[in-house]
Amino acid sequence: MGDLLVLLVIVGVLFMASWKLYRDKKNGIKCSGCAYGKTCGTTVCSEDKSYKKSTIPVLKK
Amino acid sequence: MRIALAGNPNSGKTTLFNAITGRVEHVGNWPGVTVAKKEGDVKKELYKGKKRIRVVDLPGAYSIAPFTSEESVTSTFIKNEQPDVIINIVDATNLSRSLLFTTQLLELNIPVVVALNKKDLVDKKSIDIDVEKLSKKLHCPVVKTASLNGAGLEELLIKAEEVVGTVQKRSFTEEKTFLAFTEEDYEGKEKERFRLVESLVKDIEVRQVATAKENGSDQIDRIVAHKYLGIPIFAAAMFLVFHLSQSTVGPFLADFLTGWIDAFGEGVANLLGENVSPVLSALLIDGIIGGVGAVVGFLPLIMVLFFLLGLMEDSGYMARVAVVMDRYLKRVGLSGKSIIPMVIGTGCAIPGIMATRTIKDVRQRRTTAMLTPFMPCGAKLPIIALFSGVFFQNSAWIGTSMYFVGIFIIILGALMVKKITGEGAARSFFIMELPEYRVPSIKRALLSMWSQGKAFVVKAATIILLCNAAIHMMQSFTWNFQVVEEGMEATSILASIATPFSILLIPLGFGAWQLAAAAITGFIAKENVVGTLAVVYGITNFINVEEFELISGAGDVASAMGLTTVSALAYLVFNLFTPPCFAAIGAMNAELESKKWLAGGVSFQLGMGYVVAFLVYQVGTLVTTGAFGQGFLPGLVAVSLMVGTVLYFMYRKKPSYEEELKEMA
């Protein structure tokens, strides 16, 4: 009985940690717990390519 | 309704965004902190209406025609996504520069409300601005605001709501708008615009103090941004930060926390008693509680460090560090702007790598993105704190010197990249608007500390916890799923995976499979190094090693790991100067935009970590014992191969700068 309870606690803890990672991934947060996660909004910060879609030409120096 | 916040860098956009949305985004008293757009809803306390107001904070820009990639985030968003209103945040202490961008925004056919920000500084400097006259001249509402204390924000939102759907008269050009300019007539038109703004500012602003006169800020700059004194002052400031966070205040606070964690672990152990399977009990107590606890124990050290760095950043000092470093960085082919990603990288390498977008030159941007991870990030701090505590009596110089070794490697790396890619990169001139010095805000430093601390705990409770549990399981079982017997740890799954890697590490002075396993898990998240060491050596408290029950002191922790002081230093530099984590490599991939550069960058980081650790161990052992350390010859061969490869690339035929630009396009 004791073993089963401890096993349940361990599985519960591991499940919660995995669930948090899964939920963050679904919300586009690649690195769970990243202090800059919110900066990236709902997109993955390292994959934010919006700046590459500029339609305005970059002027020469 | 969607509002875009646009304005020049360091005009206070993110502070205003935080004030009206209630969010806690990173702000800094220097330009270039925001490089990606952020969104949030207006707080209910500020807006009583029924509409949902979405606010988008955009990176700072000096012009709608972008010069750098983060400026193009702003222009692309405004042009393509057509927000309902633009709130143009204007630094009221520097109108002639700020209004140039305002006049461009007024030509985009999107209603604009001007927020004359930094009202508090305007009052302090006794600058009189005729707001009504300015509003009439610009043909748009102008509201005085102070985002630091929230003054004028309600009125700003009311005005923004009022102008939605209205057509505002253009202030300067009736016939041809900014967007219709060709590259040829751009320069002439912009000169004309500048003259118009100058005359407008003369008309509406009265300054009591001439800006040409040297003020207190200039006098401080004469010392802290001095050609020769700048670097020693920065070194002293960093030493003080490390002394407080890693040697005095941080460990003092950490003692309490680790005491609670130990008590919790003991409480759970007593609760389980003898009736539970030892495998399950060990997994819960040593693997999960012990492993996570060992990492979380460093939380106070990290929080104190980020509080102090927050104070430094808010005071305006970090912008001066960029200026001091510029003269050294541009000699090795980087720009002064390269220091901004590196300073941001001390928190986390990912936003540091993202911040390279502020650099216009492609080669400088790529080189900076590739080298930024050499600055020790927050995740590496527990490793620094652990090794300086156990092997160097909590010496603050260890942490400080790791930052300077990082800077040295960056300079060396930049020289190599310059040689490898050729010398064709454009020479850049670093122009940075220096913010005024101010008394740092305790509130903002606390918020920065809170945000970093929370991130650390979340990471410990998720990725670190899962890794530690996996490591503990792999250490407890053999490939036949039999429990590993005492004294037979080398038969475990973990040992069999880590042993081949550990052979490669013998010339670096740490050939034990446990240390190799910790270094490998560090590539998932650097905090894992400490967590894995805790699990594989069964040490749950790395902070107060003197009071630890099973291991009587720091010396015994050191002997449990089988490391000498020299090999411990080699292990520390190996973990600090190899790639930080897979997520950072992902960020490098996104910013480098070239598989060739990515492969080169990651190989360079791995090679550099290996070579530096080899030199530290072998030279250190030679100095301390009079003979080279273990595995000197094979290590020398490996290091020679790495150096030879770099030399080959340095002296082969180089692709032209134009070819590289073509590849980028």
Interface residues (C-beta under 8 A of the other chain):
Chain A: G2 D3 V6 L7 V9 I10 V13 L14 A17 S18 K20 L21 K30 C31 S32 G33 C34 A35 Y36 G37 K38 T39 C40 G41 C45 S46 E47 D48 K49 S50 Y51 K52 K53 S54 T55 I56 P57 V58 L59 K60 K61
Chain B: R23 V24 E25 H26 T34 A36 K37 K38 E39 I64 A65 P66 F67 S69 E70 S72 V73 S75 T76 F77 K79 N80 E183 Y186 L272 N275 V276 S277 L280 S281 L283 L284 I288 G347 C348 I350 P351 I353 M354 R357 G378 A426 S451 Q452 K454 A455 F456 V457 V458 K459 A460 A461 T462 I463 L465 L466 A469 A583 G586 A587 N589 A590 E591
